[in-house]
Amino acid sequence: MTYVKYFEYFCIVNPTEYIQLRAYARNDGGYLAVLWIISFACIILGMKVPFLGTLGTTFAFLSPFFVYRRIQSFRDHVREGVLKYWDGYVYSMSMFFYAALLLAVVQYAYFAFMDKGAFFSTSLEQARQILIAGNYPEKEINAAIEEYRSMRPIDWALYFMSMNIIIGGIVSIFIAIFTRKKNKKKTI
């Protein structure tokens, strides 16, 4: 395979298609952000009602399937059944990026203005119990917990945003593999 063929196979050659792909990914990223915000709210409320925590975690784990369905819909309805691997990867990664950005804004607002440290106090206490059960030295546990307590709300929001983007990038590799399609659907 020559370099030009390789480039055409993996890259978006048409600028109009690229603009279209980014626009649809932005919209679908907004939908994914709504799913993640609902998941985040359920996890926060799950500290008092455990069922909601489980529901929030379920929503979070379902997001790759949601992304898969949105890309599949884009491929079948907008691109007439054809989607290259790289187009699928860029679409998926863009969705995760836009959703992570919107979720980070919501998380920052929650941590800075509404939480007053309740989420992290509960989370750190649970982490302490797990580490103590794992026979970690008390001195190291206390040092780690103090380090986490010193983080600001913006630090936490950026940390979660970074993790969402990194995980999204990894998951996007597999989503793009399953959503790519070279041949157009034959209509009768």
MODELLER restraints for C-alpha pairs under 7 A, 6 or more apart:
rsr = mdl.restraints
at = mdl.atoms
rsr.add(forms.Gaussian(group=physical.xy_distance, feature=features.Distance(at['CA:9:A'], at['CA:84:A']), mean=6.93, stdev=0.5))
rsr.add(forms.Gaussian(group=physical.xy_distance, feature=features.Distance(at['CA:10:A'], at['CA:84:A']), mean=6.69, stdev=0.5))
rsr.add(forms.Gaussian(group=physical.xy_distance, feature=features.Distance(at['CA:10:A'], at['CA:85:A']), mean=6.41, stdev=0.5))
rsr.add(forms.Gaussian(group=physical.xy_distance, feature=features.Distance(at['CA:10:A'], at['CA:86:A']), mean=5.10, stdev=0.5))
rsr.add(forms.Gaussian(group=physical.xy_distance, feature=features.Distance(at['CA:11:A'], at['CA:86:A']), mean=5.93, stdev=0.5))
rsr.add(forms.Gaussian(group=physical.xy_distance, feature=features.Distance(at['CA:12:A'], at['CA:18:A']), mean=6.36, stdev=0.5))
rsr.add(forms.Gaussian(group=physical.xy_distance, feature=features.Distance(at['CA:12:A'], at['CA:87:A']), mean=6.51, stdev=0.5))
rsr.add(forms.Gaussian(group=physical.xy_distance, feature=features.Distance(at['CA:21:A'], at['CA:91:A']), mean=6.42, stdev=0.5))
rsr.add(forms.Gaussian(group=physical.xy_distance, feature=features.Distance(at['CA:22:A'], at['CA:91:A']), mean=6.82, stdev=0.5))
rsr.add(forms.Gaussian(group=physical.xy_distance, feature=features.Distance(at['CA:25:A'], at['CA:91:A']), mean=5.51, stdev=0.5))
rsr.add(forms.Gaussian(group=physical.xy_distance, feature=features.Distance(at['CA:25:A'], at['CA:94:A']), mean=5.91, stdev=0.5))
rsr.add(forms.Gaussian(group=physical.xy_distance, feature=features.Distance(at['CA:25:A'], at['CA:95:A']), mean=5.18, stdev=0.5))
rsr.add(forms.Gaussian(group=physical.xy_distance, feature=features.Distance(at['CA:26:A'], at['CA:95:A']), mean=6.24, stdev=0.5))
rsr.add(forms.Gaussian(group=physical.xy_distance, feature=features.Distance(at['CA:26:A'], at['CA:98:A']), mean=6.35, stdev=0.5))
rsr.add(forms.Gaussian(group=physical.xy_distance, feature=features.Distance(at['CA:28:A'], at['CA:70:A']), mean=6.93, stdev=0.5))
rsr.add(forms.Gaussian(group=physical.xy_distance, feature=features.Distance(at['CA:28:A'], at['CA:95:A']), mean=6.18, stdev=0.5))
rsr.add(forms.Gaussian(group=physical.xy_distance, feature=features.Distance(at['CA:29:A'], at['CA:95:A']), mean=4.02, stdev=0.5))
rsr.add(forms.Gaussian(group=physical.xy_distance, feature=features.Distance(at['CA:29:A'], at['CA:96:A']), mean=6.31, stdev=0.5))
rsr.add(forms.Gaussian(group=physical.xy_distance, feature=features.Distance(at['CA:29:A'], at['CA:98:A']), mean=5.14, stdev=0.5))
rsr.add(forms.Gaussian(group=physical.xy_distance, feature=features.Distance(at['CA:29:A'], at['CA:99:A']), mean=4.84, stdev=0.5))
rsr.add(forms.Gaussian(group=physical.xy_distance, feature=features.Distance(at['CA:30:A'], at['CA:98:A']), mean=6.80, stdev=0.5))
rsr.add(forms.Gaussian(group=physical.xy_distance, feature=features.Distance(at['CA:30:A'], at['CA:99:A']), mean=5.85, stdev=0.5))
rsr.add(forms.Gaussian(group=physical.xy_distance, feature=features.Distance(at['CA:32:A'], at['CA:99:A']), mean=5.68, stdev=0.5))
rsr.add(forms.Gaussian(group=physical.xy_distance, feature=features.Distance(at['CA:33:A'], at['CA:99:A']), mean=4.16, stdev=0.5))
rsr.add(forms.Gaussian(group=physical.xy_distance, feature=features.Distance(at['CA:33:A'], at['CA:100:A']), mean=6.88, stdev=0.5))
rsr.add(forms.Gaussian(group=physical.xy_distance, feature=features.Distance(at['CA:33:A'], at['CA:102:A']), mean=6.15, stdev=0.5))
rsr.add(forms.Gaussian(group=physical.xy_distance, feature=features.Distance(at['CA:33:A'], at['CA:103:A']), mean=5.96, stdev=0.5))
rsr.add(forms.Gaussian(group=physical.xy_distance, feature=features.Distance(at['CA:35:A'], at['CA:59:A']), mean=6.95, stdev=0.5))
rsr.add(forms.Gaussian(group=physical.xy_distance, feature=features.Distance(at['CA:36:A'], at['CA:60:A']), mean=6.40, stdev=0.5))
rsr.add(forms.Gaussian(group=physical.xy_distance, feature=features.Distance(at['CA:36:A'], at['CA:103:A']), mean=6.84, stdev=0.5))
rsr.add(forms.Gaussian(group=physical.xy_distance, feature=features.Distance(at['CA:37:A'], at['CA:103:A']), mean=6.14, stdev=0.5))
rsr.add(forms.Gaussian(group=physical.xy_distance, feature=features.Distance(at['CA:39:A'], at['CA:56:A']), mean=4.03, stdev=0.5))
rsr.add(forms.Gaussian(group=physical.xy_distance, feature=features.Distance(at['CA:39:A'], at['CA:57:A']), mean=6.60, stdev=0.5))
rsr.add(forms.Gaussian(group=physical.xy_distance, feature=features.Distance(at['CA:39:A'], at['CA:59:A']), mean=5.54, stdev=0.5))
rsr.add(forms.Gaussian(group=physical.xy_distance, feature=features.Distance(at['CA:39:A'], at['CA:60:A']), mean=6.07, stdev=0.5))
rsr.add(forms.Gaussian(group=physical.xy_distance, feature=features.Distance(at['CA:40:A'], at['CA:56:A']), mean=6.37, stdev=0.5))
rsr.add(forms.Gaussian(group=physical.xy_distance, feature=features.Distance(at['CA:42:A'], at['CA:52:A']), mean=4.99, stdev=0.5))
rsr.add(forms.Gaussian(group=physical.xy_distance, feature=features.Distance(at['CA:42:A'], at['CA:53:A']), mean=5.47, stdev=0.5))
rsr.add(forms.Gaussian(group=physical.xy_distance, feature=features.Distance(at['CA:42:A'], at['CA:55:A']), mean=6.62, stdev=0.5))
rsr.add(forms.Gaussian(group=physical.xy_distance, feature=features.Distance(at['CA:42:A'], at['CA:56:A']), mean=4.67, stdev=0.5))
rsr.add(forms.Gaussian(group=physical.xy_distance, feature=features.Distance(at['CA:43:A'], at['CA:52:A']), mean=6.37, stdev=0.5))
rsr.add(forms.Gaussian(group=physical.xy_distance, feature=features.Distance(at['CA:43:A'], at['CA:53:A']), mean=4.26, stdev=0.5))
rsr.add(forms.Gaussian(group=physical.xy_distance, feature=features.Distance(at['CA:43:A'], at['CA:56:A']), mean=5.08, stdev=0.5))
rsr.add(forms.Gaussian(group=physical.xy_distance, feature=features.Distance(at['CA:43:A'], at['CA:57:A']), mean=6.90, stdev=0.5))
rsr.add(forms.Gaussian(group=physical.xy_distance, feature=features.Distance(at['CA:45:A'], at['CA:52:A']), mean=6.33, stdev=0.5))
rsr.add(forms.Gaussian(group=physical.xy_distance, feature=features.Distance(at['CA:45:A'], at['CA:53:A']), mean=6.75, stdev=0.5))
rsr.add(forms.Gaussian(group=physical.xy_distance, feature=features.Distance(at['CA:46:A'], at['CA:52:A']), mean=4.60, stdev=0.5))
rsr.add(forms.Gaussian(group=physical.xy_distance, feature=features.Distance(at['CA:46:A'], at['CA:53:A']), mean=3.74, stdev=0.5))
rsr.add(forms.Gaussian(group=physical.xy_distance, feature=features.Distance(at['CA:47:A'], at['CA:53:A']), mean=6.87, stdev=0.5))
rsr.add(forms.Gaussian(group=physical.xy_distance, feature=features.Distance(at['CA:67:A'], at['CA:92:A']), mean=6.66, stdev=0.5))
rsr.add(forms.Gaussian(group=physical.xy_distance, feature=features.Distance(at['CA:68:A'], at['CA:175:A']), mean=6.00, stdev=0.5))
rsr.add(forms.Gaussian(group=physical.xy_distance, feature=features.Distance(at['CA:71:A'], at['CA:88:A']), mean=6.99, stdev=0.5))
rsr.add(forms.Gaussian(group=physical.xy_distance, feature=features.Distance(at['CA:71:A'], at['CA:179:A']), mean=6.88, stdev=0.5))
rsr.add(forms.Gaussian(group=physical.xy_distance, feature=features.Distance(at['CA:72:A'], at['CA:179:A']), mean=6.02, stdev=0.5))
rsr.add(forms.Gaussian(group=physical.xy_distance, feature=features.Distance(at['CA:75:A'], at['CA:81:A']), mean=5.14, stdev=0.5))
rsr.add(forms.Gaussian(group=physical.xy_distance, feature=features.Distance(at['CA:75:A'], at['CA:82:A']), mean=5.97, stdev=0.5))
rsr.add(forms.Gaussian(group=physical.xy_distance, feature=features.Distance(at['CA:75:A'], at['CA:83:A']), mean=5.76, stdev=0.5))
rsr.add(forms.Gaussian(group=physical.xy_distance, feature=features.Distance(at['CA:80:A'], at['CA:184:A']), mean=6.53, stdev=0.5))
rsr.add(forms.Gaussian(group=physical.xy_distance, feature=features.Distance(at['CA:81:A'], at['CA:181:A']), mean=6.85, stdev=0.5))
rsr.add(forms.Gaussian(group=physical.xy_distance, feature=features.Distance(at['CA:81:A'], at['CA:184:A']), mean=5.08, stdev=0.5))
rsr.add(forms.Gaussian(group=physical.xy_distance, feature=features.Distance(at['CA:81:A'], at['CA:185:A']), mean=5.82, stdev=0.5))
rsr.add(forms.Gaussian(group=physical.xy_distance, feature=features.Distance(at['CA:82:A'], at['CA:181:A']), mean=5.16, stdev=0.5))
rsr.add(forms.Gaussian(group=physical.xy_distance, feature=features.Distance(at['CA:82:A'], at['CA:182:A']), mean=5.37, stdev=0.5))
rsr.add(forms.Gaussian(group=physical.xy_distance, feature=features.Distance(at['CA:82:A'], at['CA:183:A']), mean=5.97, stdev=0.5))
rsr.add(forms.Gaussian(group=physical.xy_distance, feature=features.Distance(at['CA:82:A'], at['CA:184:A']), mean=5.63, stdev=0.5))
rsr.add(forms.Gaussian(group=physical.xy_distance, feature=features.Distance(at['CA:83:A'], at['CA:180:A']), mean=4.97, stdev=0.5))
rsr.add(forms.Gaussian(group=physical.xy_distance, feature=features.Distance(at['CA:83:A'], at['CA:181:A']), mean=5.13, stdev=0.5))
rsr.add(forms.Gaussian(group=physical.xy_distance, feature=features.Distance(at['CA:83:A'], at['CA:182:A']), mean=6.38, stdev=0.5))
rsr.add(forms.Gaussian(group=physical.xy_distance, feature=features.Distance(at['CA:84:A'], at['CA:180:A']), mean=5.21, stdev=0.5))
rsr.add(forms.Gaussian(group=physical.xy_distance, feature=features.Distance(at['CA:84:A'], at['CA:181:A']), mean=6.32, stdev=0.5))
rsr.add(forms.Gaussian(group=physical.xy_distance, feature=features.Distance(at['CA:84:A'], at['CA:182:A']), mean=6.59, stdev=0.5))
rsr.add(forms.Gaussian(group=physical.xy_distance, feature=features.Distance(at['CA:85:A'], at['CA:176:A']), mean=5.50, stdev=0.5))
rsr.add(forms.Gaussian(group=physical.xy_distance, feature=features.Distance(at['CA:85:A'], at['CA:177:A']), mean=6.22, stdev=0.5))
rsr.add(forms.Gaussian(group=physical.xy_distance, feature=features.Distance(at['CA:85:A'], at['CA:180:A']), mean=5.09, stdev=0.5))
rsr.add(forms.Gaussian(group=physical.xy_distance, feature=features.Distance(at['CA:88:A'], at['CA:176:A']), mean=4.61, stdev=0.5))
rsr.add(forms.Gaussian(group=physical.xy_distance, feature=features.Distance(at['CA:88:A'], at['CA:179:A']), mean=6.55, stdev=0.5))
rsr.add(forms.Gaussian(group=physical.xy_distance, feature=features.Distance(at['CA:88:A'], at['CA:180:A']), mean=6.41, stdev=0.5))
rsr.add(forms.Gaussian(group=physical.xy_distance, feature=features.Distance(at['CA:89:A'], at['CA:172:A']), mean=5.60, stdev=0.5))
rsr.add(forms.Gaussian(group=physical.xy_distance, feature=features.Distance(at['CA:89:A'], at['CA:173:A']), mean=6.21, stdev=0.5))
rsr.add(forms.Gaussian(group=physical.xy_distance, feature=features.Distance(at['CA:89:A'], at['CA:176:A']), mean=4.89, stdev=0.5))
rsr.add(forms.Gaussian(group=physical.xy_distance, feature=features.Distance(at['CA:92:A'], at['CA:172:A']), mean=5.47, stdev=0.5))
rsr.add(forms.Gaussian(group=physical.xy_distance, feature=features.Distance(at['CA:93:A'], at['CA:168:A']), mean=6.24, stdev=0.5))
rsr.add(forms.Gaussian(group=physical.xy_distance, feature=features.Distance(at['CA:93:A'], at['CA:169:A']), mean=5.68, stdev=0.5))
rsr.add(forms.Gaussian(group=physical.xy_distance, feature=features.Distance(at['CA:93:A'], at['CA:172:A']), mean=5.88, stdev=0.5))
rsr.add(forms.Gaussian(group=physical.xy_distance, feature=features.Distance(at['CA:96:A'], at['CA:165:A']), mean=6.12, stdev=0.5))
rsr.add(forms.Gaussian(group=physical.xy_distance, feature=features.Distance(at['CA:96:A'], at['CA:168:A']), mean=5.47, stdev=0.5))
rsr.add(forms.Gaussian(group=physical.xy_distance, feature=features.Distance(at['CA:97:A'], at['CA:165:A']), mean=5.69, stdev=0.5))
rsr.add(forms.Gaussian(group=physical.xy_distance, feature=features.Distance(at['CA:100:A'], at['CA:161:A']), mean=5.20, stdev=0.5))
rsr.add(forms.Gaussian(group=physical.xy_distance, feature=features.Distance(at['CA:100:A'], at['CA:164:A']), mean=5.92, stdev=0.5))
rsr.add(forms.Gaussian(group=physical.xy_distance, feature=features.Distance(at['CA:100:A'], at['CA:165:A']), mean=6.47, stdev=0.5))
rsr.add(forms.Gaussian(group=physical.xy_distance, feature=features.Distance(at['CA:101:A'], at['CA:161:A']), mean=6.50, stdev=0.5))
rsr.add(forms.Gaussian(group=physical.xy_distance, feature=features.Distance(at['CA:104:A'], at['CA:157:A']), mean=5.05, stdev=0.5))
rsr.add(forms.Gaussian(group=physical.xy_distance, feature=features.Distance(at['CA:104:A'], at['CA:158:A']), mean=6.60, stdev=0.5))
rsr.add(forms.Gaussian(group=physical.xy_distance, feature=features.Distance(at['CA:104:A'], at['CA:161:A']), mean=5.61, stdev=0.5))
rsr.add(forms.Gaussian(group=physical.xy_distance, feature=features.Distance(at['CA:107:A'], at['CA:157:A']), mean=5.71, stdev=0.5))
rsr.add(forms.Gaussian(group=physical.xy_distance, feature=features.Distance(at['CA:108:A'], at['CA:153:A']), mean=5.78, stdev=0.5))
rsr.add(forms.Gaussian(group=physical.xy_distance, feature=features.Distance(at['CA:108:A'], at['CA:154:A']), mean=5.75, stdev=0.5))
rsr.add(forms.Gaussian(group=physical.xy_distance, feature=features.Distance(at['CA:108:A'], at['CA:157:A']), mean=5.25, stdev=0.5))
rsr.add(forms.Gaussian(group=physical.xy_distance, feature=features.Distance(at['CA:111:A'], at['CA:153:A']), mean=5.31, stdev=0.5))
rsr.add(forms.Gaussian(group=physical.xy_distance, feature=features.Distance(at['CA:112:A'], at['CA:153:A']), mean=5.42, stdev=0.5))
rsr.add(forms.Gaussian(group=physical.xy_distance, feature=features.Distance(at['CA:124:A'], at['CA:145:A']), mean=6.67, stdev=0.5))
rsr.add(forms.Gaussian(group=physical.xy_distance, feature=features.Distance(at['CA:128:A'], at['CA:141:A']), mean=6.74, stdev=0.5))
